[in-house]
Amino acid sequence: MDFDKNGKIIVPERVNVDKEEEKNSIIFKKIQVSQNNPAIAQLKIVLPYNITNSEEIKKTYEILDTRFQSVVTSMKQLDSKNIIFEARETWLMYSFLETLEKELEDMFRGDIKIFKRGYWPKFDN
C-alpha cells in the first residue's frame, strides 16, 4: 500500500477505473438473508442512470413468478435504480433467482457491462 505525503492511501488507478465502470453498469448482488427457518435469499439489482426500463424488468419477474408458483417471492423497487427480488422457504428459490438473473442478463447483454457480486452459501457451495 502506498501513502501520499498527507498519510492518505493512494488508490491504484485500476480501482478508480473499476468504480467508474460500475457507475455505468448493472450490478447483480446475491444476498443470503437467512439460511434457516425460513431460508431467505435476495437478488439486488443496481441499475445505472441511463437505464429506465424497469417495466421490462417487472414483466420478466411476473412471468417467472407464475412459472415458479411454489416459491414465495416478492419484488421491491427501492428507487428508480435499486430493485430487490426476494425468494424464501424452498430450494427452488435459488432456481427462481438464478433464472431471473439469467433472463435479466440476457435482456441487457451487449448493451451494458454487468458486474456480479455476492453468493448464496447454501446454493453456491
N, CA, C and O atoms as a printed pandas DataFrame, in Angstrom:
     atom_number atom_name residue_name chain_id  residue_number  x_coord  y_coord  z_coord
0              1         N          MET        A               1    0.833   -1.161    0.000
1              2        CA          MET        A               1    0.000    0.000    0.000
2              3         C          MET        A               1    0.888    1.238    0.000
3              4         O          MET        A               1    1.906    1.295    0.690
4              5         N          ASP        A               2    0.487    2.208   -0.775
5              6        CA          ASP        A               2    1.244    3.461   -0.837
6              7         C          ASP        A               2    0.431    4.580   -0.208
7              8         O          ASP        A               2   -0.800    4.581   -0.238
8              9         N          PHE        A               3    1.163    5.537    0.365
9             10        CA          PHE        A               3    0.528    6.681    1.007
10            11         C          PHE        A               3    1.086    7.971    0.413
11            12         O          PHE        A               3    2.250    8.036    0.018
12            13         N          ASP        A               4    0.226    9.004    0.356
13            14        CA          ASP        A               4    0.717   10.300   -0.115
14            15         C          ASP        A               4    1.388   11.041    1.050
15            16         O          ASP        A               4    1.486   10.502    2.152
16            17         N          LYS        A               5    1.838   12.247    0.813
17            18        CA          LYS        A               5    2.577   12.993    1.838
18            19         C          LYS        A               5    1.709   13.359    3.046
19            20         O          LYS        A               5    2.237   13.671    4.113
20            21         N          ASN        A               6    0.374   13.324    2.884
21            22        CA          ASN        A               6   -0.533   13.618    3.998
22            23         C          ASN        A               6   -0.960   12.361    4.752
23            24         O          ASN        A               6   -1.743   12.438    5.699
24            25         N          GLY        A               7   -0.444   11.203    4.334
25            26        CA          GLY        A               7   -0.772    9.949    5.004
26            27         C          GLY        A               7   -2.011    9.248    4.489
27            28         O          GLY        A               7   -2.426    8.238    5.057
28            29         N          LYS        A               8   -2.617    9.762    3.418
29            30        CA          LYS        A               8   -3.798    9.117    2.834
30            31         C          LYS        A               8   -3.356    8.008    1.889
31            32         O          LYS        A               8   -2.317    8.098    1.235
32            33         N          ILE        A               9   -4.166    6.972    1.836
33            34        CA          ILE        A               9   -3.868    5.846    0.946
34            35         C          ILE        A               9   -3.994    6.294   -0.505
35            36         O          ILE        A               9   -4.961    6.960   -0.876
36            37         N          ILE        A              10   -3.023    5.930   -1.311
37            38        CA          ILE        A              10   -3.079    6.206   -2.749
38            39         C          ILE        A              10   -3.800    5.030   -3.399
39            40         O          ILE        A              10   -3.328    3.894   -3.359
40            41         N          VAL        A              11   -4.935    5.320   -3.989
41            42        CA          VAL        A              11   -5.745    4.281   -4.627
42            43         C          VAL        A              11   -5.175    4.004   -6.010
43            44         O          VAL        A              11   -4.970    4.930   -6.795
44            45         N          PRO        A              12   -4.914    2.720   -6.318
45            46        CA          PRO        A              12   -4.404    2.392   -7.655
46            47         C          PRO        A              12   -5.375    2.854   -8.745
47            48         O          PRO        A              12   -6.590    2.837   -8.545
48            49         N          GLU        A              13   -4.848    3.259   -9.879
49            50        CA          GLU        A              13   -5.654    3.779  -10.983
50            51         C          GLU        A              13   -6.708    2.760  -11.431
51            52         O          GLU        A              13   -7.822    3.142  -11.790
52            53         N          ARG        A              14   -6.365    1.475  -11.412
53            54        CA          ARG        A              14   -7.310    0.430  -11.848
54            55         C          ARG        A              14   -8.564    0.425  -10.982
55            56         O          ARG        A              14   -9.663    0.201  -11.489
56            57         N          VAL        A              15   -8.412    0.672   -9.675
57            58        CA          VAL        A              15   -9.570    0.725   -8.781
58            59         C          VAL        A              15  -10.480    1.877   -9.182
59            60         O          VAL        A              15  -11.701    1.719   -9.212
60            61         N          ASN        A              16   -9.906    3.024   -9.488
61            62        CA          ASN        A              16  -10.709    4.171   -9.925
62            63         C          ASN        A              16  -11.435    3.886  -11.234
63            64         O          ASN        A              16  -12.586    4.285  -11.409
64            65         N          VAL        A              17  -10.762    3.193  -12.154
65            66        CA          VAL        A              17  -11.380    2.830  -13.433
66            67         C          VAL        A              17  -12.538    1.870  -13.198
67            68         O          VAL        A              17  -13.602    2.019  -13.800
68            69         N          ASP        A              18  -12.334    0.868  -12.310
69            70        CA          ASP        A              18  -13.398   -0.091  -11.999
70            71         C          ASP        A              18  -14.612    0.605  -11.398
71            72         O          ASP        A              18  -15.745    0.298  -11.769
72            73         N          LYS        A              19  -14.394    1.528  -10.488
73            74        CA          LYS        A              19  -15.503    2.261   -9.862
74            75         C          LYS        A              19  -16.280    3.066  -10.902
75            76         O          LYS        A              19  -17.508    3.130  -10.855
76            77         N          GLU        A              20  -15.567    3.672  -11.829
77            78        CA          GLU        A              20  -16.218    4.444  -12.890
78            79         C          GLU        A              20  -17.012    3.525  -13.816
79            80         O          GLU        A              20  -18.118    3.872  -14.232
80            81         N          GLU        A              21  -16.459    2.359  -14.141
81            82        CA          GLU        A              21  -17.180    1.387  -14.977
82            83         C          GLU        A              21  -18.453    0.917  -14.284
83            84         O          GLU        A              21  -19.490    0.762  -14.929
84            85         N          GLU        A              22  -18.383    0.688  -12.966
85            86        CA          GLU        A              22  -19.552    0.236  -12.219
86            87         C          GLU        A              22  -20.685    1.256  -12.264
87            88         O          GLU        A              22  -21.854    0.872  -12.292
88            89         N          LYS        A              23  -20.364    2.533  -12.271
89            90        CA          LYS        A              23  -21.394    3.575  -12.320
90            91         C          LYS        A              23  -22.227    3.469  -13.590
91            92         O          LYS        A              23  -23.400    3.842  -13.599
92            93         N          ASN        A              24  -21.626    2.961  -14.660
93            94        CA          ASN        A              24  -22.299    2.851  -15.951
94            95         C          ASN        A              24  -22.669    1.411  -16.287
95            96         O          ASN        A              24  -22.857    1.073  -17.456
96            97         N          SER        A              25  -22.772    0.562  -15.266
97            98        CA          SER        A              25  -23.043   -0.858  -15.456
98            99         C          SER        A              25  -24.210   -1.298  -14.582
99           100         O          SER        A              25  -24.666   -0.570  -13.700
100          101         N          ILE        A              26  -24.678   -2.511  -14.855
101          102        CA          ILE        A              26  -25.675   -3.130  -13.993
102          103         C          ILE        A              26  -24.925   -4.012  -13.009
103          104         O          ILE        A              26  -23.985   -4.713  -13.383
104          105         N          ILE        A              27  -25.345   -3.975  -11.751
105          106        CA          ILE        A              27  -24.720   -4.814  -10.733
106          107         C          ILE        A              27  -25.781   -5.769  -10.196
107          108         O          ILE        A              27  -26.837   -5.341   -9.732
108          109         N          PHE        A              28  -25.487   -7.077  -10.264
109          110        CA          PHE        A              28  -26.316   -8.109   -9.658
110          111         C          PHE        A              28  -25.626   -8.520   -8.362
111          112         O          PHE        A              28  -24.460   -8.916   -8.377
112          113         N          LYS        A              29  -26.336   -8.428   -7.250
113          114        CA          LYS        A              29  -25.744   -8.795   -5.970
114          115         C          LYS        A              29  -26.594   -9.853   -5.288
115          116         O          LYS        A              29  -27.764   -9.623   -4.982
116          117         N          LYS        A              30  -25.995  -11.023   -5.051
117          118        CA          LYS        A              30  -26.673  -12.108   -4.351
118          119         C          LYS        A              30  -26.501  -11.900   -2.851
119          120         O          LYS        A              30  -25.396  -11.650   -2.371
120          121         N          ILE        A              31  -27.613  -12.007   -2.114
121          122        CA          ILE        A              31  -27.590  -11.807   -0.674
122          123         C          ILE        A              31  -28.340  -12.957   -0.004
123          124         O          ILE        A              31  -29.477  -13.254   -0.370
124          125         N          GLN        A              32  -27.707  -13.605    0.974
125          126        CA          GLN        A              32  -28.373  -14.634    1.769
126          127         C          GLN        A              32  -28.826  -13.960    3.057
127          128         O          GLN        A              32  -28.006  -13.680    3.931
128          129         N          VAL        A              33  -30.116  -13.700    3.181
129          130        CA          VAL        A              33  -30.656  -13.016    4.353
130          131         C          VAL        A              33  -30.722  -13.966    5.534
131          132         O          VAL        A              33  -30.338  -13.609    6.648
132          133         N          SER        A              34  -31.206  -15.171    5.292
133          134        CA          SER        A              34  -31.350  -16.182    6.339
134          135         C          SER        A              34  -31.152  -17.555    5.700
135          136         O          SER        A              34  -31.612  -17.806    4.587
136          137         N          GLN        A              35  -30.461  -18.441    6.422
137          138        CA          GLN        A              35  -30.237  -19.784    5.878
138          139         C          GLN        A              35  -31.224  -20.806    6.424
139          140         O          GLN        A              35  -31.412  -21.863    5.822
140          141         N          ASN        A              36  -31.853  -20.511    7.548
141          142        CA          ASN        A              36  -32.732  -21.493    8.184
142          143         C          ASN        A              36  -34.026  -20.862    8.668
143          144         O          ASN        A              36  -34.036  -19.735    9.162
144          145         N          ASN        A              37  -35.087  -21.584    8.524
145          146        CA          ASN        A              37  -36.398  -21.340    9.112
146          147         C          ASN        A              37  -36.872  -19.898    9.152
147          148         O          ASN        A              37  -36.810  -19.311   10.232
148          149         N          PRO        A              38  -37.313  -19.307    8.142
149          150        CA          PRO        A              38  -37.241  -19.787    6.754
150          151         C          PRO        A              38  -35.959  -19.300    6.073
151          152         O          PRO        A              38  -35.402  -18.262    6.429
152          153         N          ALA        A              39  -35.519  -20.058    5.110
153          154        CA          ALA        A              39  -34.390  -19.614    4.288
154          155         C          ALA        A              39  -34.892  -18.471    3.403
155          156         O          ALA        A              39  -35.968  -18.548    2.812
156          157         N          ILE        A              40  -34.088  -17.417    3.329
157          158        CA          ILE        A              40  -34.455  -16.250    2.521
158          159         C          ILE        A              40  -33.236  -15.809    1.723
159          160         O          ILE        A              40  -32.156  -15.612    2.280
160          161         N          ALA        A              41  -33.417  -15.657    0.425
161          162        CA          ALA        A              41  -32.339  -15.190   -0.447
162          163         C          ALA        A              41  -32.853  -14.010   -1.266
163          164         O          ALA        A              41  -34.041  -13.911   -1.572
164          165         N          GLN        A              42  -31.926  -13.118   -1.612
165          166        CA          GLN        A              42  -32.284  -11.949   -2.408
166          167         C          GLN        A              42  -31.337  -11.792   -3.586
167          168         O          GLN        A              42  -30.182  -12.219   -3.554
168          169         N          LEU        A              43  -31.861  -11.172   -4.612
169          170        CA          LEU        A              43  -31.064  -10.719   -5.744
170          171         C          LEU        A              43  -31.318   -9.226   -5.853
171          172         O          LEU        A              43  -32.425   -8.797   -6.181
172          173         N          LYS        A              44  -30.279   -8.430   -5.575
173          174        CA          LYS        A              44  -30.401   -6.976   -5.671
174          175         C          LYS        A              44  -29.817   -6.540   -7.002
175          176         O          LYS        A              44  -28.747   -6.993   -7.408
176          177         N          ILE        A              45  -30.537   -5.656   -7.674
177          178        CA          ILE        A              45  -30.069   -5.133   -8.948
178          179         C          ILE        A              45  -29.906   -3.630   -8.805
179          180         O          ILE        A              45  -30.826   -2.921   -8.396
180          181         N          VAL        A              46  -28.712   -3.161   -9.154
181          182        CA          VAL        A              46  -28.436   -1.727   -9.166
182          183         C          VAL        A              46  -28.282   -1.329  -10.627
183          184         O          VAL        A              46  -27.391   -1.813  -11.325
184          185         N          LEU        A              47  -29.154   -0.449  -11.078
185          186        CA          LEU        A              47  -29.161   -0.001  -12.469
186          187         C          LEU        A              47  -28.375    1.299  -12.609
187          188         O          LEU        A              47  -28.370    2.123  -11.694
188          189         N          PRO        A              48  -27.721    1.484  -13.729
189          190        CA          PRO        A              48  -27.063    2.771  -13.971
190          191         C          PRO        A              48  -28.115    3.831  -14.305
191          192         O          PRO        A              48  -29.278    3.509  -14.548
192          193         N          TYR        A              49  -27.699    5.081  -14.314
193          194        CA          TYR        A              49  -28.648    6.168  -14.534
194          195         C          TYR        A              49  -29.227    6.200  -15.942
195          196         O          TYR        A              49  -30.275    6.810  -16.155
196          197         N          ASN        A              50  -28.573    5.560  -16.910
197          198        CA          ASN        A              50  -29.083    5.613  -18.277
198          199         C          ASN        A              50  -30.048    4.466  -18.603
199          200         O          ASN        A              50  -30.497    4.357  -19.744
200          201         N          ILE        A              51  -30.374    3.620  -17.641
201          202        CA          ILE        A              51  -31.346    2.536  -17.847
202          203         C          ILE        A              51  -32.657    2.953  -17.198
203          204         O          ILE        A              51  -32.702    3.272  -16.010
204          205         N          THR        A              52  -33.708    2.946  -17.982
205          206        CA          THR        A              52  -35.006    3.391  -17.464
206          207         C          THR        A              52  -36.123    2.390  -17.749
207          208         O          THR        A              52  -37.298    2.732  -17.619
208          209         N          ASN        A              53  -35.782    1.174  -18.130
209          210        CA          ASN        A              53  -36.829    0.210  -18.496
210          211         C          ASN        A              53  -37.148   -0.757  -17.359
211          212         O          ASN        A              53  -37.135   -1.972  -17.554
212          213         N          SER        A              54  -37.429   -0.225  -16.187
213          214        CA          SER        A              54  -37.763   -1.104  -15.069
214          215         C          SER        A              54  -39.089   -1.832  -15.296
215          216         O          SER        A              54  -39.351   -2.841  -14.643
216          217         N          GLU        A              55  -39.917   -1.346  -16.198
217          218        CA          GLU        A              55  -41.166   -2.053  -16.521
218          219         C          GLU        A              55  -40.868   -3.408  -17.177
219          220         O          GLU        A              55  -41.558   -4.389  -16.899
220          221         N          GLU        A              56  -39.853   -3.470  -18.040
221          222        CA          GLU        A              56  -39.462   -4.748  -18.644
222          223         C          GLU        A              56  -38.945   -5.702  -17.581
223          224         O          GLU        A              56  -39.209   -6.903  -17.640
224          225         N          ILE        A              57  -38.216   -5.178  -16.618
225          226        CA          ILE        A              57  -37.711   -5.995  -15.511
226          227         C          ILE        A              57  -38.885   -6.546  -14.714
227          228         O          ILE        A              57  -38.900   -7.725  -14.360
228          229         N          LYS        A              58  -39.862   -5.702  -14.433
229          230        CA          LYS        A              58  -41.045   -6.129  -13.684
230          231         C          LYS        A              58  -41.813   -7.209  -14.444
231          232         O          LYS        A              58  -42.264   -8.182  -13.840
232          233         N          LYS        A              59  -41.968   -7.051  -15.761
233          234        CA          LYS        A              59  -42.663   -8.059  -16.571
234          235         C          LYS        A              59  -41.929   -9.396  -16.532
235          236         O          LYS        A              59  -42.558  -10.449  -16.426
236          237         N          THR        A              60  -40.603   -9.356  -16.617
237          238        CA          THR        A              60  -39.809  -10.584  -16.552
238          239         C          THR        A              60  -40.025  -11.268  -15.211
239          240         O          THR        A              60  -40.210  -12.483  -15.151
240          241         N          TYR        A              61  -40.001  -10.492  -14.141
241          242        CA          TYR        A              61  -40.259  -11.046  -12.803
242          243         C          TYR        A              61  -41.644  -11.685  -12.743
243          244         O          TYR        A              61  -41.781  -12.801  -12.242
244          245         N          GLU        A              62  -42.660  -11.010  -13.236
245          246        CA          GLU        A              62  -44.031  -11.529  -13.165
246          247         C          GLU        A              62  -44.191  -12.832  -13.941
247          248         O          GLU        A              62  -44.890  -13.739  -13.489
248          249         N          ILE        A              63  -43.551  -12.930  -15.101
249          250        CA          ILE        A              63  -43.613  -14.161  -15.890
250          251         C          ILE        A              63  -42.982  -15.320  -15.126
251          252         O          ILE        A              63  -43.545  -16.413  -15.065
252          253         N          LEU        A              64  -41.814  -15.078  -14.547
253          254        CA          LEU        A              64  -41.140  -16.138  -13.788
254          255         C          LEU        A              64  -41.896  -16.483  -12.510
255          256         O          LEU        A              64  -41.918  -17.639  -12.090
256          257         N          ASP        A              65  -42.507  -15.493  -11.901
257          258        CA          ASP        A              65  -43.271  -15.730  -10.683
258          259         C          ASP        A              65  -44.411  -16.719  -10.940
259          260         O          ASP        A              65  -44.728  -17.541  -10.080
260          261         N          THR        A              66  -45.021  -16.639  -12.116
261          262        CA          THR        A              66  -46.089  -17.599  -12.443
262          263         C          THR        A              66  -45.519  -18.986  -12.755
263          264         O          THR        A              66  -46.176  -19.994  -12.498
264          265         N          ARG        A              67  -44.307  -19.045  -13.304
265          266        CA          ARG        A              67  -43.669  -20.341  -13.588
266          267         C          ARG        A              67  -43.193  -21.043  -12.319
267          268         O          ARG        A              67  -43.150  -22.272  -12.273
268          269         N          PHE        A              68  -42.837  -20.280  -11.297
269          270        CA          PHE        A              68  -42.339  -20.826  -10.038
270          271         C          PHE        A              68  -43.376  -20.590   -8.939
271          272         O          PHE        A              68  -43.082  -19.949   -7.930
272          273         N          GLN        A              69  -44.579  -21.105   -9.138
273          274        CA          GLN        A              69  -45.680  -20.827   -8.221
274          275         C          GLN        A              69  -45.453  -21.360   -6.811
275          276         O          GLN        A              69  -46.042  -20.849   -5.859
276          277         N          SER        A              70  -44.611  -22.376   -6.660
277          278        CA          SER        A              70  -44.379  -22.940   -5.328
278          279         C          SER        A              70  -43.382  -22.121   -4.500
279          280         O          SER        A              70  -43.163  -22.408   -3.323
280          281         N          VAL        A              71  -42.789  -21.112   -5.116
281          282        CA          VAL        A              71  -41.810  -20.277   -4.429
282          283         C          VAL        A              71  -42.464  -18.959   -4.006
283          284         O          VAL        A              71  -43.112  -18.290   -4.811
284          285         N          VAL        A              72  -42.286  -18.602   -2.742
285          286        CA          VAL        A              72  -42.797  -17.334   -2.238
286          287         C          VAL        A              72  -41.795  -16.247   -2.654
287          288         O          VAL        A              72  -40.638  -16.271   -2.235
288          289         N          THR        A              73  -42.247  -15.300   -3.477
289          290        CA          THR        A              73  -41.341  -14.260   -3.989
290          291         C          THR        A              73  -41.934  -12.873   -3.778
291          292         O          THR        A              73  -43.133  -12.708   -3.556
292          293         N          SER        A              74  -41.057  -11.892   -3.854
293          294        CA          SER        A              74  -41.509  -10.506   -3.830
294          295         C          SER        A              74  -40.513   -9.647   -4.594
295          296         O          SER        A              74  -39.356  -10.019   -4.786
296          297         N          MET        A              75  -40.996   -8.491   -5.023
297          298        CA          MET        A              75  -40.151   -7.530   -5.721
298          299         C          MET        A              75  -40.353   -6.185   -5.050
299          300         O          MET        A              75  -41.483   -5.720   -4.901
300          301         N          LYS        A              76  -39.245   -5.558   -4.642
301          302        CA          LYS        A              76  -39.314   -4.231   -4.034
302          303         C          LYS        A              76  -38.456   -3.282   -4.853
303          304         O          LYS        A              76  -37.251   -3.488   -4.996
304          305         N          GLN        A              77  -39.072   -2.255   -5.383
305          306        CA          GLN        A              77  -38.304   -1.234   -6.092
306          307         C          GLN        A              77  -38.031   -0.126   -5.089
307          308         O          GLN        A              77  -38.920    0.658   -4.758
308          309         N          LEU        A              78  -36.779   -0.066   -4.601
309          310        CA          LEU        A              78  -36.415    0.903   -3.571
310          311         C          LEU        A              78  -36.429    2.319   -4.101
311          312         O          LEU        A              78  -36.859    3.248   -3.418
312          313         N          ASP        A              79  -35.954    2.475   -5.328
313          314        CA          ASP        A              79  -35.977    3.749   -6.039
314          315         C          ASP        A              79  -35.811    3.418   -7.513
315          316         O          ASP        A              79  -35.897    2.249   -7.888
316          317         N          SER        A              80  -35.579    4.406   -8.350
317          318        CA          SER        A              80  -35.525    4.146   -9.792
318          319         C          SER        A              80  -34.325    3.296  -10.208
319          320         O          SER        A              80  -34.304    2.787  -11.329
320          321         N          LYS        A              81  -33.339    3.128   -9.350
321          322        CA          LYS        A              81  -32.119    2.404   -9.720
322          323         C          LYS        A              81  -31.845    1.153   -8.902
323          324         O          LYS        A              81  -30.940    0.392   -9.245
324          325         N          ASN        A              82  -32.596    0.913   -7.832
325          326        CA          ASN        A              82  -32.355   -0.233   -6.949
326          327         C          ASN        A              82  -33.608   -1.081   -6.812
327          328         O          ASN        A              82  -34.661   -0.608   -6.385
328          329         N          ILE        A              83  -33.467   -2.354   -7.187
329          330        CA          ILE        A              83  -34.581   -3.298   -7.113
330          331         C          ILE        A              83  -34.101   -4.520   -6.354
331          332         O          ILE        A              83  -33.002   -5.018   -6.598
332          333         N          ILE        A              84  -34.932   -5.007   -5.421
333          334        CA          ILE        A              84  -34.601   -6.227   -4.685
334          335         C          ILE        A              84  -35.675   -7.270   -4.952
335          336         O          ILE        A              84  -36.868   -7.018   -4.779
336          337         N          PHE        A              85  -35.229   -8.446   -5.376
337          338        CA          PHE        A              85  -36.105   -9.605   -5.548
338          339         C          PHE        A              85  -35.802  -10.543   -4.393
339          340         O          PHE        A              85  -34.638  -10.805   -4.089
340          341         N          GLU        A              86  -36.843  -11.047   -3.750
341          342        CA          GLU        A              86  -36.653  -11.940   -2.614
342          343         C          GLU        A              86  -37.416  -13.223   -2.847
343          344         O          GLU        A              86  -38.524  -13.215   -3.385
344          345         N          ALA        A              87  -36.812  -14.331   -2.435
345          346        CA          ALA        A              87  -37.458  -15.639   -2.511
346          347         C          ALA        A              87  -37.190  -16.354   -1.191
347          348         O          ALA        A              87  -36.164  -16.134   -0.547
348          349         N          ARG        A              88  -38.135  -17.218   -0.797
349          350        CA          ARG        A              88  -37.996  -17.852    0.507
350          351         C          ARG        A              88  -38.596  -19.246    0.569
351          352         O          ARG        A              88  -39.431  -19.628   -0.250
352          353         N          GLU        A              89  -38.145  -19.985    1.560
353          354        CA          GLU        A              89  -38.767  -21.195    2.083
354          355         C          GLU        A              89  -38.592  -22.490    1.306
355          356         O          GLU        A              89  -39.024  -23.529    1.805
356          357         N          THR        A              90  -38.002  -22.505    0.146
357          358        CA          THR        A              90  -37.859  -23.752   -0.588
358          359         C          THR        A              90  -36.567  -23.722   -1.406
359          360         O          THR        A              90  -36.078  -22.650   -1.763
360          361         N          TRP        A              91  -36.019  -24.897   -1.700
361          362        CA          TRP        A              91  -34.797  -24.960   -2.501
362          363         C          TRP        A              91  -34.996  -24.367   -3.889
363          364         O          TRP        A              91  -34.043  -23.896   -4.508
364          365         N          LEU        A              92  -36.216  -24.390   -4.371
365          366        CA          LEU        A              92  -36.490  -23.806   -5.685
366          367         C          LEU        A              92  -36.292  -22.295   -5.710
367          368         O          LEU        A              92  -36.230  -21.693   -6.782
368          369         N          MET        A              93  -36.194  -21.681   -4.532
369          370        CA          MET        A              93  -35.995  -20.228   -4.507
370          371         C          MET        A              93  -34.705  -19.846   -5.205
371          372         O          MET        A              93  -34.638  -18.812   -5.869
372          373         N          TYR        A              94  -33.661  -20.691   -5.056
373          374        CA          TYR        A              94  -32.398  -20.396   -5.717
374          375         C          TYR        A              94  -32.532  -20.551   -7.228
375          376         O          TYR        A              94  -31.962  -19.766   -7.986
376          377         N          SER        A              95  -33.274  -21.548   -7.664
377          378        CA          SER        A              95  -33.515  -21.725   -9.099
378          379         C          SER        A              95  -34.282  -20.534   -9.658
379          380         O          SER        A              95  -33.985  -20.053  -10.752
380          381         N          PHE        A              96  -35.268  -20.061   -8.902
381          382        CA          PHE        A              96  -36.028  -18.884   -9.326
382          383         C          PHE        A              96  -35.102  -17.682   -9.498
383          384         O          PHE        A              96  -35.137  -17.014  -10.532
384          385         N          LEU        A              97  -34.276  -17.404   -8.491
385          386        CA          LEU        A              97  -33.400  -16.229   -8.545
386          387         C          LEU        A              97  -32.324  -16.369   -9.614
387          388         O          LEU        A              97  -31.988  -15.392  -10.284
388          389         N          GLU        A              98  -31.780  -17.573   -9.782
389          390        CA          GLU        A              98  -30.787  -17.805  -10.842
390          391         C          GLU        A              98  -31.409  -17.609  -12.226
391          392         O          GLU        A              98  -30.797  -17.010  -13.111
392          393         N          THR        A              99  -32.618  -18.115  -12.402
393          394        CA          THR        A              99  -33.309  -17.958  -13.683
394          395         C          THR        A              99  -33.614  -16.486  -13.943
395          396         O          THR        A              99  -33.453  -16.002  -15.063
396          397         N          LEU        A             100  -34.051  -15.782  -12.912
397          398        CA          LEU        A             100  -34.320  -14.350  -13.045
398          399         C          LEU        A             100  -33.047  -13.603  -13.424
399          400         O          LEU        A             100  -33.064  -12.754  -14.314
400          401         N          GLU        A             101  -31.951  -13.917  -12.754
401          402        CA          GLU        A             101  -30.679  -13.266  -13.068
402          403         C          GLU        A             101  -30.283  -13.515  -14.526
403          404         O          GLU        A             101  -29.856  -12.594  -15.222
404          405         N          LYS        A             102  -30.426  -14.760  -14.982
405          406        CA          LYS        A             102  -30.061  -15.100  -16.363
406          407         C          LYS        A             102  -30.960  -14.371  -17.366
407          408         O          LYS        A             102  -30.476  -13.836  -18.363
408          409         N          GLU        A             103  -32.260  -14.353  -17.101
409          410        CA          GLU        A             103  -33.197  -13.660  -18.007
410          411         C          GLU        A             103  -32.859  -12.171  -18.112
411          412         O          GLU        A             103  -32.853  -11.605  -19.206
412          413         N          LEU        A             104  -32.578  -11.545  -16.975
413          414        CA          LEU        A             104  -32.257  -10.114  -16.984
414          415         C          LEU        A             104  -30.909   -9.865  -17.636
415          416         O          LEU        A             104  -30.719   -8.876  -18.343
416          417         N          GLU        A             105  -29.977  -10.774  -17.390
417          418        CA          GLU        A             105  -28.662  -10.661  -18.030
418          419         C          GLU        A             105  -28.808  -10.736  -19.552
419          420         O          GLU        A             105  -28.189   -9.959  -20.278
420          421         N          ASP        A             106  -29.622  -11.666  -20.024
421          422        CA          ASP        A             106  -29.870  -11.797  -21.464
422          423         C          ASP        A             106  -30.545  -10.543  -22.025
423          424         O          ASP        A             106  -30.275  -10.134  -23.155
424          425         N          MET        A             107  -31.426   -9.940  -21.224
425          426        CA          MET        A             107  -32.135   -8.731  -21.654
426          427         C          MET        A             107  -31.160   -7.581  -21.930
427          428         O          MET        A             107  -31.347   -6.804  -22.867
428          429         N          PHE        A             108  -30.124   -7.487  -21.105
429          430        CA          PHE        A             108  -29.197   -6.360  -21.224
430          431         C          PHE        A             108  -27.887   -6.698  -21.921
431          432         O          PHE        A             108  -27.087   -5.804  -22.199
432          433         N          ARG        A             109  -27.657   -7.972  -22.208
433          434        CA          ARG        A             109  -26.378   -8.393  -22.797
434          435         C          ARG        A             109  -26.078   -7.620  -24.072
435          436         O          ARG        A             109  -26.932   -7.462  -24.945
436          437         N          GLY        A             110  -24.853   -7.147  -24.154
437          438        CA          GLY        A             110  -24.421   -6.412  -25.330
438          439         C          GLY        A             110  -24.658   -4.919  -25.217
439          440         O          GLY        A             110  -23.948   -4.125  -25.833
440          441         N          ASP        A             111  -25.653   -4.534  -24.432
441          442        CA          ASP        A             111  -25.963   -3.116  -24.282
442          443         C          ASP        A             111  -25.127   -2.455  -23.195
443          444         O          ASP        A             111  -24.807   -1.268  -23.272
444          445         N          ILE        A             112  -24.782   -3.234  -22.189
445          446        CA          ILE        A             112  -24.165   -2.658  -20.993
446          447         C          ILE        A             112  -23.358   -3.718  -20.258
447          448         O          ILE        A             112  -23.678   -4.905  -20.324
448          449         N          LYS        A             113  -22.328   -3.296  -19.568
449          450        CA          LYS        A             113  -21.493   -4.224  -18.806
450          451         C          LYS        A             113  -22.232   -4.640  -17.531
451          452         O          LYS        A             113  -22.947   -3.841  -16.926
452          453         N          ILE        A             114  -22.048   -5.906  -17.133
453          454        CA          ILE        A             114  -22.714   -6.448  -15.952
454          455         C          ILE        A             114  -21.661   -6.930  -14.955
455          456         O          ILE        A             114  -20.742   -7.665  -15.317
456          457         N          PHE        A             115  -21.805   -6.511  -13.706
457          458        CA          PHE        A             115  -20.953   -6.988  -12.624
458          459         C          PHE        A             115  -21.780   -7.888  -11.723
459          460         O          PHE        A             115  -22.957   -7.616  -11.483
460          461         N          LYS        A             116  -21.172   -8.960  -11.222
461          462        CA          LYS        A             116  -21.854   -9.866  -10.302
462          463         C          LYS        A             116  -21.107   -9.859   -8.981
463          464         O          LYS        A             116  -19.880   -9.948   -8.943
464          465         N          ARG        A             117  -21.867   -9.754   -7.894
465          466        CA          ARG        A             117  -21.297   -9.705   -6.560
466          467         C          ARG        A             117  -22.048  -10.673   -5.648
467          468         O          ARG        A             117  -23.215  -10.983   -5.887
468          469         N          GLY        A             118  -21.374  -11.144   -4.608
469          470        CA          GLY        A             118  -22.010  -11.962   -3.582
470          471         C          GLY        A             118  -22.277  -13.391   -4.008
471          472         O          GLY        A             118  -21.988  -13.800   -5.132
472          473         N          TYR        A             119  -22.843  -14.137   -3.063
473          474        CA          TYR        A             119  -23.210  -15.534   -3.317
474          475         C          TYR        A             119  -24.237  -15.987   -2.291
475          476         O          TYR        A             119  -24.458  -15.329   -1.275
476          477         N          TRP        A             120  -24.857  -17.121   -2.577
477          478        CA          TRP        A             120  -25.787  -17.736   -1.656
478          479         C          TRP        A             120  -25.098  -18.974   -1.085
479          480         O          TRP        A             120  -24.942  -19.959   -1.807
480          481         N          PRO        A             121  -24.680  -18.963    0.180
481          482        CA          PRO        A             121  -23.876  -20.065    0.744
482          483         C          PRO        A             121  -24.480  -21.449    0.560
483          484         O          PRO        A             121  -23.755  -22.398    0.261
484          485         N          LYS        A             122  -25.773  -21.583    0.729
485          486        CA          LYS        A             122  -26.376  -22.920    0.622
486          487         C          LYS        A             122  -26.501  -23.373   -0.830
487          488         O          LYS        A             122  -26.670  -24.565   -1.087
488          489         N          PHE        A             123  -26.420  -22.450   -1.777
489          490        CA          PHE        A             123  -26.603  -22.787   -3.178
490          491         C          PHE        A             123  -25.289  -22.840   -3.934
491          492         O          PHE        A             123  -25.059  -23.754   -4.726
492          493         N          ASP        A             124  -24.429  -21.866   -3.692
493          494        CA          ASP        A             124  -23.209  -21.718   -4.492
494          495         C          ASP        A             124  -22.056  -22.602   -4.028
495          496         O          ASP        A             124  -21.036  -22.679   -4.714
496          497         N          ASN        A             125  -22.186  -23.261   -2.899
497          498        CA          ASN        A             125  -21.096  -24.136   -2.421
498          499         C          ASN        A             125  -21.197  -25.527   -2.987
499          500         O          ASN        A             125  -20.361  -26.379   -2.684
